[in-house]
Amino acid sequence: SALHEALQQDHALWTLERRLRKPANGFWSPDWGSLSPNGRLLLVGAVNGFEVWNVDRHRRLWNVHLARGEVPLARFSSNGSSVVGTTVWDLASSQAPPAGVRPGVHVWDALTGREIRYRPLGRCPAYGLSQSGSFVDLSRPVAVSGPERTRRGPRQCDSQTLELFLVDVMTGKRKPVATQSGGFPPDVLGLTGIATSADAKYMAISGPTRTEVVDTDTRRTIFSREVSGPAWVALSSNGSRVVTAGGSEEPLSLWDVRSGRLLRQFDATQVIWFGFSQDDKTLVTFGAEGVVRLWDVATGHEVMSLPGHKGTWAGLSANGTRLASFADDDSVRIWTLAKRGEVGQFWLEPGFYPGDSLDVEGGRAAVMVSPRPSYAEAVVFNPSTGAVQAKIPSITGQVIRLSPDGRRLAAQQQVSPATPRRPALDGPVLIHDLDTGKVTEMKGFCVYSESVYVPSPQCQEPPRTPFKAWVGSMEFSPDGSLLAAGSEHGGGLSVWNAYTGKLLFNSGKLPGEFWNVAFSPDGRRLVASTPQELFAYDTASWKPLVRRPFVGLLPVRFTPDGRYVIGGTEANRIIIVDARTWKTTASLAGQQGAIKDLRISPDGTKIAAADFSGLVRIWDLRSGKPLQDLPFDTPIENVEFLDNRHLLIVPANGPDVLIMTLDVDELLRIAHSRLTRGFTQEECRIYLHVDRCPSP
């Protein structure tokens, strides 16, 4: 539809415009490339070589140029640290490799371009290499194609016979798989017709008229089908399914390799390139019609189209959030495929974003991200633009918190990271002044090992200090003078003077573990929830006001007027508690997963709850009725109100940060501004159920 077509325009992140001077007698097309697994680097073919670009900074990092040769195709390694490719030359000009061209497999460092490995493959060129998916795992064999080596005579390499084999790049061990003669002129040899399963047990081979799947151990053909399309093929990672081309008239077909049964067809014609996503759930097609299309493999339905770019190649990032398409005019377009905010979207760090670790205060936002196991950092950024303002490295616990004015950030320190020989050491909570850089330590925590097998004799039983604590929840008081933290490992509930770091109160070890805390808007009460109980303390005397058995509330918040305490549960419910009687007044059912974060709008009228199923649901606080659903295809563990009409949402696996609107009028204005055309008469008939389109 017109609206669907207009909305796709926002998927384009960047277009790399190039005008390559292709020699008239060039023997290889540079219209190819791929993205790194995280989508941050771009590999793109060039005349006599290739280039590597930083996608986010729009800057070329390095290139390979062979004065008398070509790199027919290269790919990123599966971990993104290197680039793997082969080198060729024009056999019609010379049977021997020219100066500067070393036939074989080359491995370059992805960031610097330094060659870190070279594996010779004999005296003939290697036209291309392939593995399952879009990347190369150097610990597994790769499929390579090239002209067959002859035993004698002046022609050492027979350009009319294509040899296909597997090679171990680390050891150089070579395993012949198949040989095809005839019908393969040099300009269509190579990776365009090869794909392998992840274990290299099966190899799919496609030519101008037939696609076959070969068992690489027995060299027997286990699937064979006539085709009438481009010399292209896609094989699933387990080798059980193969996609064959249909030419300009017929759709693409998905087959069961063992039985030869047609599973389904994709309504895509004029396709030049197609391939599976890394998880085999999505098929990407690109071709002469100028539209990149994404298809759901399980159903055969089209799930996304990206128009306006005619080309011959495309490549997905490993997590499926970015796609690069390579056009006939030498340009390259980078698309984002992640869920998009209607108002805005930006990227932070790749990694895992723990639940309830997002905070917005005083015009700043901060979130905790774990880019790799056993390491986390806090990222402070502008919530409107995504501009990163600060990073606090080496933190631990579950959450971080900003002071109400946004000038200070509280985070538990990781004293030393885990190593193969030693577990990580956790330490105290530190408050970082984001303007001056001053750091204030909150007293009372000991430094201890995260491993239960490492004794910590220096740690005491709370409230004696120092004691063990792993922070699961943290909040500043409304005036910023106090900091409260609920913790695991028996640390209980702790409260400090946020300016001096003095420990003012510790509850001692209590049944269950403290997970969530919240100050009342006037700062006079502090609520804490454990898996079995609900507590309320007077912040002047630290005497308990309430202690009663209660279902564990994961996120827990006061309403802006202080009348209610609202929390989410592992049982997918929202519980509303009267803060005067401490009795439950409502239990809202309808979330689809455990609630990971919950926020209340500044005007106190709406609740935003994010759950592990990927649903963000907006509730009317007064009536308890759902107002709006924002479904996502990934778990959502962090949500914040920017104001009464806008949400900031961070998926659990990042790195996208989305700004969504709850204002229907604003949503309609945004949709209207993106329209590039009206409905056709056919679209009016199908979607509006009218014979004549309404006047604009």
C-alpha positions in Angstrom: 0.0 0.0 0.0 1.0 3.7 -0.2 1.4 4.0 3.5 3.5 0.8 3.7 5.7 1.9 0.9 6.2 5.3 2.5 7.0 3.9 5.9 9.8 1.7 4.4 11.7 4.9 3.5 12.7 5.2 7.1 14.6 1.9 6.9 17.4 3.4 4.9 20.3 4.4 7.2 22.9 5.5 4.7 23.8 5.3 1.0 27.4 5.0 -0.1 27.6 6.7 -3.5 30.3 5.4 -5.8 31.3 5.8 -9.4 33.7 3.1 -10.3 35.8 3.4 -13.4 35.4 -0.2 -14.7 37.8 -1.1 -17.5 36.1 -2.1 -20.8 38.0 -5.4 -20.7 37.3 -6.1 -17.0 36.7 -9.8 -16.3 35.0 -9.5 -12.9 32.1 -7.4 -11.6 32.7 -5.5 -8.3 29.0 -5.3 -7.5 29.1 -7.4 -4.4 29.7 -7.1 -0.7 28.5 -7.9 2.8 28.0 -6.6 6.3 30.0 -7.7 9.4 28.1 -9.8 11.9 27.2 -6.8 14.1 26.4 -4.6 11.0 29.0 -2.0 11.9 31.4 -2.7 9.1 30.8 -2.9 5.3 32.7 -4.9 2.9 32.2 -3.8 -0.7 33.7 -4.9 -4.0 35.9 -2.5 -6.0 37.8 -2.6 -9.3 40.8 -4.8 -8.7 39.9 -5.5 -5.1 37.6 -4.4 -2.3 37.1 -1.8 0.5 36.1 -1.9 4.1 34.0 0.9 5.6 32.8 1.9 9.0 29.0 2.1 8.6 28.3 4.4 11.6 31.1 6.9 10.8 30.7 6.7 7.0 34.4 6.3 6.7 36.6 4.0 4.6 39.0 2.1 6.9 41.2 0.2 4.4 41.2 -1.5 1.0 42.9 -4.2 -1.0 44.0 -3.3 -4.6 45.6 -5.7 -7.1 47.0 -3.9 -10.1 46.7 -7.0 -12.3 44.2 -9.2 -10.5 40.9 -9.2 -8.7 39.3 -10.3 -5.4 36.1 -12.0 -6.8 34.4 -12.2 -3.4 35.3 -11.8 0.2 33.3 -12.4 3.4 33.6 -11.5 7.1 34.5 -14.2 9.5 31.8 -15.4 11.8 33.2 -13.4 14.8 33.7 -10.3 12.7 37.4 -10.0 13.5 38.7 -10.8 10.0 37.9 -10.7 6.3 38.4 -13.9 4.2 38.7 -13.8 0.4 40.4 -15.3 -2.7 42.4 -13.8 -5.5 42.1 -14.3 -9.3 43.5 -13.1 -12.6 42.5 -13.2 -16.3 43.5 -16.7 -17.6 42.9 -15.5 -21.1 45.8 -13.1 -20.7 48.2 -15.4 -18.7 48.2 -18.9 -17.4 50.7 -17.9 -14.7 49.7 -15.5 -11.9 50.9 -11.9 -12.6 53.1 -10.1 -10.2 51.3 -9.2 -7.0 48.7 -11.9 -7.3 49.0 -14.9 -5.0 46.4 -17.5 -5.8 44.7 -18.9 -2.6 42.7 -17.9 0.4 43.7 -14.7 2.2 42.7 -13.6 5.7 42.9 -9.9 6.7 42.3 -8.2 10.0 38.9 -6.6 9.7 39.8 -3.3 11.3 43.4 -2.7 10.0 43.6 -4.7 6.7 46.8 -6.4 7.8 47.1 -9.8 6.3 47.1 -12.4 9.1 47.0 -15.6 7.2 47.5 -16.9 3.6 46.7 -20.4 2.4 48.0 -21.3 -1.1 45.7 -23.5 -3.2 47.9 -24.3 -6.1 48.8 -22.6 -9.4 45.2 -21.9 -10.5 43.0 -19.0 -9.4 40.2 -19.6 -6.8 37.1 -17.9 -8.0 35.2 -17.8 -4.8 34.5 -19.3 -1.4 31.3 -20.1 0.5 30.0 -21.5 3.7 26.6 -21.7 5.3 25.0 -18.3 5.7 26.8 -15.0 5.0 30.0 -15.5 7.1 33.0 -17.7 7.2 33.8 -19.8 10.3 37.6 -20.5 9.9 37.4 -23.5 12.2 35.3 -25.3 9.6 36.0 -26.2 5.9 35.0 -23.6 3.3 33.8 -24.4 -0.3 36.0 -23.1 -3.0 35.6 -23.1 -6.8 38.1 -22.6 -9.6 39.2 -23.9 -13.0 40.4 -27.5 -13.0 44.1 -28.0 -12.8 45.6 -29.9 -15.8 48.5 -32.3 -15.5 50.5 -31.2 -18.6 50.6 -28.9 -21.5 50.9 -25.1 -21.7 47.4 -24.6 -20.2 47.9 -25.4 -16.5 44.3 -24.3 -15.7 41.3 -25.4 -17.8 38.9 -22.4 -17.7 36.2 -24.5 -19.3 36.0 -27.0 -16.4 34.9 -25.9 -12.9 36.4 -27.7 -10.0 34.6 -27.6 -6.6 36.3 -28.6 -3.4 36.4 -28.0 0.4 39.5 -26.6 2.0 40.6 -26.2 5.7 42.0 -22.7 5.8 44.0 -23.5 9.0 45.7 -26.6 7.7 45.4 -26.4 3.9 43.8 -29.8 3.7 41.9 -30.1 0.4 38.9 -32.4 -0.3 37.5 -32.7 -3.9 33.7 -32.6 -4.2 32.6 -32.2 -7.8 33.7 -31.2 -11.3 31.5 -29.6 -13.9 32.4 -29.1 -17.6 30.8 -26.9 -20.2 28.3 -24.1 -19.7 30.5 -22.2 -17.3 32.2 -19.4 -19.1 34.7 -17.6 -16.8 32.4 -14.6 -16.2 29.9 -16.7 -14.3 32.2 -19.0 -12.4 32.5 -18.8 -8.7 30.4 -18.4 -5.6 27.3 -17.5 -7.6 26.6 -21.2 -7.7 27.8 -22.7 -4.4 26.4 -23.0 -0.9 27.3 -25.5 1.9 25.6 -26.7 5.1 27.2 -25.6 8.3 29.1 -28.8 8.8 30.2 -28.9 5.1 28.5 -32.3 4.8 26.4 -31.0 1.9 27.2 -28.7 -1.0 24.6 -27.1 -3.3 25.8 -26.3 -6.8 23.8 -24.3 -9.4 24.4 -23.7 -13.0 22.4 -22.1 -15.8 20.1 -25.1 -16.2 20.3 -27.3 -13.1 20.8 -27.1 -9.3 22.2 -30.1 -7.4 23.0 -30.9 -3.8 26.0 -33.2 -3.3 27.0 -35.3 -0.3 30.6 -34.2 0.1 31.7 -37.5 1.7 30.4 -39.8 -0.9 30.3 -37.2 -3.8 26.9 -38.5 -4.7 24.1 -36.2 -5.9 21.2 -36.4 -3.5 19.0 -33.6 -5.1 18.8 -32.5 -8.7 16.4 -30.1 -10.3 16.2 -28.2 -13.6 16.1 -24.5 -13.2 15.5 -21.5 -15.5 17.1 -18.6 -13.6 20.3 -17.1 -12.4 23.2 -19.4 -11.4 22.3 -19.0 -7.8 21.4 -21.3 -4.9 20.7 -21.1 -1.2 21.1 -24.0 1.2 19.8 -24.1 4.8 22.5 -24.5 7.5 21.6 -28.1 8.2 21.5 -29.0 4.5 17.8 -30.1 4.6 16.3 -27.4 2.4 17.4 -25.7 -0.8 16.0 -22.7 -2.7 16.2 -22.7 -6.5 15.8 -19.8 -8.9 12.7 -19.5 -11.1 14.0 -17.0 -13.8 12.1 -14.0 -14.9 8.6 -15.7 -14.9 8.6 -18.4 -12.3 8.7 -17.9 -8.5 11.6 -19.1 -6.2 11.0 -22.6 -4.9 11.9 -24.2 -1.5 12.6 -27.9 -1.7 13.2 -30.7 0.8 16.6 -32.1 -0.2 16.1 -35.7 0.9 12.6 -36.3 -0.6 12.8 -33.8 -3.4 9.4 -32.5 -2.3 8.4 -28.9 -3.1 7.7 -27.2 0.3 6.6 -23.8 -0.9 7.1 -21.0 -3.4 7.9 -17.3 -2.9 6.1 -14.9 -5.2 9.4 -13.3 -6.4 10.5 -13.1 -10.1 13.3 -11.4 -11.9 15.5 -12.2 -8.9 19.2 -12.0 -9.3 20.4 -12.8 -5.8 18.8 -14.6 -2.9 20.0 -16.0 0.4 19.0 -17.3 3.9 19.4 -15.2 7.0 21.9 -16.7 9.5 19.0 -18.4 11.5 17.4 -19.7 8.3 14.1 -18.1 9.2 14.2 -15.4 6.6 14.9 -15.4 2.8 16.2 -12.2 1.2 15.7 -11.6 -2.5 17.0 -8.8 -4.7 16.9 -8.2 -8.4 15.9 -6.4 -11.5 12.7 -4.9 -10.2 14.7 -2.7 -7.8 13.1 -4.0 -4.5 14.8 -5.9 -1.7 12.3 -8.3 -0.2 12.3 -10.3 3.0 10.2 -13.5 3.2 9.2 -15.7 6.1 10.6 -19.1 5.3 8.0 -20.9 7.4 5.0 -19.5 5.6 6.3 -18.1 2.3 4.8 -14.7 3.1 6.6 -11.4 2.4 7.4 -9.6 5.6 9.2 -6.5 4.3 10.0 -4.7 1.1 12.7 -2.1 0.6 12.1 -0.3 -2.7 14.1 2.1 -4.8 17.4 0.2 -5.3 18.1 -2.0 -8.3 21.0 -4.4 -8.0 22.6 -7.8 -7.9 23.6 -8.5 -4.3 22.6 -8.1 -0.7 23.8 -9.1 2.7 22.4 -9.3 6.3 24.1 -8.8 9.6 24.1 -11.9 11.8 21.4 -10.6 14.2 19.2 -9.5 11.2 19.0 -5.9 12.3 20.8 -4.4 9.2 21.0 -5.2 5.5 23.2 -3.9 2.7 22.1 -3.9 -0.9 24.6 -3.4 -3.8 23.3 -1.7 -6.9 24.1 -1.7 -10.6 25.1 1.9 -10.3 27.9 1.0 -7.8 26.1 2.6 -4.9 25.5 0.6 -1.6 22.5 1.2 0.7 22.4 0.3 4.3 19.0 -0.5 5.8 17.9 -1.0 9.3 15.4 -3.9 9.8 14.9 -3.5 13.5 11.6 -2.3 15.1 11.5 1.4 14.5 10.1 4.1 16.8 7.6 6.3 15.0 9.3 9.4 16.4 12.9 8.4 16.5 15.5 5.6 16.7 19.2 5.5 17.4 21.9 2.9 18.3 23.9 2.5 21.5 26.3 -0.3 22.3 25.7 -3.9 21.1 25.1 -6.2 24.0 22.5 -7.3 26.7 20.5 -4.6 28.5 19.4 -5.9 31.9 15.8 -5.3 33.0 14.9 -2.0 34.8 18.4 -0.6 34.1 17.1 2.4 32.0 16.7 5.7 33.8 15.8 9.2 32.6 16.3 12.2 34.8 17.1 15.9 34.4 17.3 15.7 30.6 19.7 12.8 30.6 19.2 9.1 30.1 21.4 6.2 31.3 21.3 2.5 30.7 23.4 -0.5 31.7 24.7 -2.7 28.9 26.8 -5.9 28.9 28.7 -6.1 25.6 30.3 -9.4 26.6 29.9 -11.9 29.4 31.1 -10.9 32.9 31.5 -7.2 31.9 29.1 -4.3 31.9 29.2 -0.5 31.6 26.9 2.4 32.0 26.1 4.6 29.0 24.8 8.1 29.6 23.2 9.7 26.5 20.8 12.3 25.3 17.3 10.7 25.3 16.2 12.7 22.3 19.2 12.2 20.0 21.1 9.3 21.3 24.4 11.3 21.6 26.6 9.5 24.1 27.7 11.9 26.9 29.6 9.5 29.1 30.5 5.9 29.8 31.2 4.4 33.2 33.2 1.1 32.7 33.5 -2.0 34.9 30.2 -2.0 36.7 28.1 -4.9 38.1 24.8 -5.5 39.8 21.4 -5.3 38.0 20.8 -1.6 37.7 22.2 1.9 37.6 20.4 5.1 38.6 20.6 8.8 37.9 20.0 11.5 40.6 16.8 13.5 40.1 18.7 16.4 38.5 20.6 14.0 36.1 24.0 15.2 37.3 25.1 12.0 39.3 25.0 8.3 38.5 25.1 5.5 41.0 26.5 2.1 39.9 28.1 -0.8 41.7 31.7 -1.3 40.9 33.3 -4.4 39.5 36.8 -4.3 41.1 38.3 -6.8 38.7 36.8 -8.8 35.8 36.6 -12.6 35.6 39.5 -14.4 34.0 39.8 -18.1 33.1 41.6 -18.7 36.4 39.7 -16.2 38.7 36.1 -15.2 39.1 35.1 -11.5 39.1 35.4 -9.4 42.3 32.5 -7.1 43.1 32.8 -4.0 45.3 31.0 -1.0 46.6 28.4 1.3 45.0 30.0 4.5 43.6 28.3 7.8 42.8 29.8 9.5 39.8 29.4 13.2 39.4 28.9 13.5 35.6 29.9 17.1 35.5 33.1 17.2 37.6 34.2 13.5 37.5 34.2 13.2 41.3 33.5 9.7 42.7 32.0 9.1 46.1 32.0 5.6 47.6 29.0 4.4 49.5 30.4 2.7 52.6 29.6 -0.7 54.0 30.1 -3.2 51.2 33.1 -5.6 51.1 35.0 -6.6 48.1 34.1 -10.3 47.4 34.3 -13.0 44.8 31.2 -13.8 42.7 32.0 -17.5 43.1 30.4 -19.4 45.9 33.5 -21.6 46.1 35.8 -18.7 47.0 35.7 -17.8 50.7 35.3 -14.2 51.7 36.5 -14.0 55.4 36.7 -10.2 55.2 32.9 -10.0 54.8 30.7 -9.7 57.8 27.0 -10.6 58.5 24.9 -7.4 58.0 24.2 -5.1 59.5 27.9 -5.4 60.6 30.2 -4.0 58.0 31.6 -4.7 55.5 29.1 -7.1 54.1 28.4 -8.9 50.8 25.8 -7.3 48.5 24.9 -7.6 44.8 22.7 -4.7 43.9 19.3 -5.7 42.3 17.5 -2.4 42.7 18.5 1.2 43.5 16.7 4.6 43.8 17.6 8.2 44.8 15.3 10.0 47.1 13.3 12.8 45.4 15.6 15.5 46.7 18.7 13.4 45.7 20.1 13.3 49.3 19.6 9.6 49.9 20.4 6.5 47.9 18.7 3.2 48.7 19.7 -0.2 47.3 18.1 -3.7 47.6 20.5 -6.5 47.2 21.2 -10.2 47.0 23.8 -12.3 48.9 22.1 -11.4 52.2 22.9 -7.7 52.0 19.3 -6.7 52.6 18.2 -3.1 52.2 20.9 -0.3 52.5 20.4 3.4 52.6 23.3 6.0 52.4 23.8 9.7 52.5 24.2 10.2 48.8 26.7 13.1 49.2 29.0 11.7 51.9 28.6 7.9 51.3 27.8 7.3 55.0 25.7 4.2 55.6 22.6 5.4 57.4 20.6 2.1 57.6 20.8 -1.6 56.8 17.9 -4.0 57.4 20.2 -7.0 58.0 19.7 -10.3 56.4 16.0 -11.1 56.0 14.1 -14.0 54.5 14.2 -13.7 50.7 16.3 -11.2 48.8 15.5 -7.6 48.3 15.0 -6.8 44.6 13.1 -3.5 44.3 12.9 -0.3 46.2 11.0 3.0 45.8 10.8 6.3 47.6 7.4 8.1 48.0 7.2 11.4 46.2 7.6 13.3 49.5 10.6 11.2 50.5 9.1 10.2 53.8 8.6 6.5 53.0 10.7 3.9 51.4 9.0 0.7 50.1 11.0 -2.5 49.5 9.7 -5.7 47.9 11.2 -9.2 48.4 9.9 -12.4 46.7 7.8 -13.1 49.9 7.2 -9.8 51.6 6.4 -6.1 51.3 8.1 -3.5 53.6 7.6 0.2 54.2 10.0 2.3 56.3 9.8 5.8 57.8 12.9 7.6 56.3 13.3 9.8 59.4 13.6 7.0 62.0 14.0 3.9 59.7 11.4 2.2 61.7 9.3 -0.3 59.8 5.7 1.0 59.1 4.6 -2.1 57.3 5.8 -5.7 57.0 3.4 -8.2 55.5 3.5 -11.3 53.3 3.1 -10.3 49.7 3.7 -11.6 46.2 7.1 -10.5 44.9 6.9 -7.2 43.0 9.7 -6.9 40.5 9.5 -3.3 39.3 7.8 -1.3 42.1 6.8 2.4 41.8 4.9 5.1 43.7 2.3 7.1 41.7 3.2 10.8 41.5 0.6 11.7 44.1 1.9 9.0 46.5 -1.5 7.3 46.9 -0.6 4.0 45.3 2.3 1.6 45.0 2.3 -0.3 41.7 4.4 -3.3 40.8 4.7 -6.1 38.3 5.0 -9.8 38.9 6.6 -12.9 37.3 3.0 -14.1 36.9 2.3 -11.5 34.2 0.2 -9.3 36.4 0.2 -5.6 37.6 -0.6 -5.2 41.2 -2.0 -1.8 42.6 -1.6 -1.3 46.3 -3.2 1.4 48.4 -0.3 3.2 50.1 -2.5 4.1 53.1 -4.0 0.7 53.9 -1.4 -1.4 52.1 -4.2 -3.5 50.7 -4.4 -4.6 47.0 -7.0 -2.6 45.2 -6.5 -4.1 41.7 -4.7 -6.9 39.9 -4.5 -6.3 36.1 -4.1 -9.4 33.9 -3.2 -9.2 30.2 0.5 -9.0 29.9 2.0 -12.0 28.0 5.2 -12.5 29.9 7.0 -11.8 33.2 7.0 -8.0 33.7 10.6 -6.7 33.5 10.0 -2.9 33.8 7.1 -0.7 34.7 6.7 3.1 34.7 4.0 5.6 35.5 3.4 8.7 33.4 4.3 12.1 34.9 0.7 13.0 35.1 -0.2 9.8 36.9 -2.8 8.6 34.4 -1.0 5.8 32.6 1.1 2.7 33.3 3.6 1.4 30.8 4.6 -2.2 31.4 7.2 -4.1 29.4 7.3 -7.9 29.5 9.6 -10.7 28.4 7.3 -11.6 25.5 8.1 -8.3 23.8 4.8 -6.6 24.6 4.7 -3.1 25.9 1.1 -2.4 27.1 -0.2 1.0 28.2 -2.9 0.9 30.9 -5.3 3.5 32.2 -4.4 3.7 35.9 -7.8 4.9 37.1 -10.0 2.3 35.3 -7.4 -0.5 35.0 -8.2 -1.0 31.3 -5.6 -1.5 28.6 -5.3 1.6 26.3 -2.7 0.6 23.8 -0.4 -2.3 22.8 3.1 -1.9 21.3 4.2 -5.5 20.4 7.8 -6.3 19.5 9.4 -9.5 18.3 12.1 -9.4 21.0 12.0 -9.3 24.8 11.6 -5.7 26.2 13.1 -5.2 29.6 13.4 -1.4 29.7 10.8 1.3 29.2 10.6 5.0 30.4 8.2 7.9 29.9 9.9 10.9 28.3 6.8 12.9 28.9 3.1 12.1 29.1 2.9 11.2 25.3 6.3 9.6 24.5 8.1 6.4 25.5 11.8 5.5 25.4 12.1 1.7 24.8 15.2 -0.5 24.8 15.0 -4.1 23.7 16.8 -6.6 25.9 19.4 -7.5 23.3 19.7 -3.9 22.0 21.3 -2.0 20.5 18.3 0.0 19.2 16.7 2.6 21.3 13.2 3.6 20.2 11.1 6.6 20.8 7.4 5.8 20.5 4.4 8.1 20.6 1.1 7.4 22.4 -0.6 10.3 20.7 -2.8 9.0 17.8 -2.9 12.5 16.2 0.8 12.7 16.2 1.1 9.2 14.7 -1.3 10.1 11.9 0.7 13.3 11.2 3.9 11.3 11.0 2.3 8.7 8.7 0.9 11.5 6.5 4.3 13.2 6.2 5.9 10.0 4.9 3.4 9.4 2.1 5.0 9.6 -1.3 1.9 8.8 -3.4 -1.8 8.0 -3.1 -3.6 4.7 -3.4 -4.0 3.2 -6.8 -7.5 2.2 -7.9 -6.7 -1.4 -7.3 -5.4 -0.7 -3.8 -8.6 1.3 -3.0 -10.6 -1.7 -4.1 -8.6 -4.2 -2.1 -7.9 -2.2 1.1 -10.7 0.4 1.3 -13.4 -1.8 -0.4 -14.5 1.0 -2.7 -14.6 1.1 -6.5 -13.4 4.6 -6.7 -10.6 6.2 -4.6 -11.7 9.1 -2.4 -10.5 12.6 -3.4 -7.3 13.7 -1.6 
